[in-house]
């Protein structure tokens, strides 16, 4: 019972990662830009050029493509442990 609930939790986290990765991408993008330019803030990202917004969206789309390609394998792998 506990194993089934744990596997279900892992599957839920895997599915929700498509939503929760977006703030993580923004966080790391801000730190990366702060490394190259002094004082780059979220406000500058939000109100700045579309290049920054586009870069964040491109990274998110790449994550979604990777997620989609791995989704069936991850689901099969976790479900294998659910019934073993």
PEZIVEN-V640507 format. One record per pair of residues at least 24 apart in sequence whose ideal C-beta (glycine too) atoms are under 10 Angstrom apart, sorted by the first residue. I is the first residue (numbers start at 1). J is the second residue. Records with the same first field share a line. If there is no record, write none. Layout:
BEGIN
I: J + J
END
This chain:
BEGIN
3: 81 + 82 + 83 + 84
4: 81 + 82 + 83
5: 82
6: 78 + 81 + 82
7: 78 + 79 + 80 + 81 + 82 + 83
8: 78 + 82
10: 74 + 77 + 78 + 81 + 82
11: 74 + 75 + 78 + 79 + 82
14: 67 + 70 + 71 + 74 + 75 + 78
15: 67 + 71 + 74 + 75
17: 63 + 67
18: 60 + 63 + 64 + 67 + 68 + 71
21: 59 + 60 + 63 + 64 + 67
22: 56 + 57 + 59 + 60 + 63
24: 60 + 63
25: 55 + 56 + 57 + 58 + 59 + 60 + 62 + 63
26: 52 + 56 + 59 + 60
28: 56 + 59
29: 53 + 55 + 56 + 59
30: 56
END
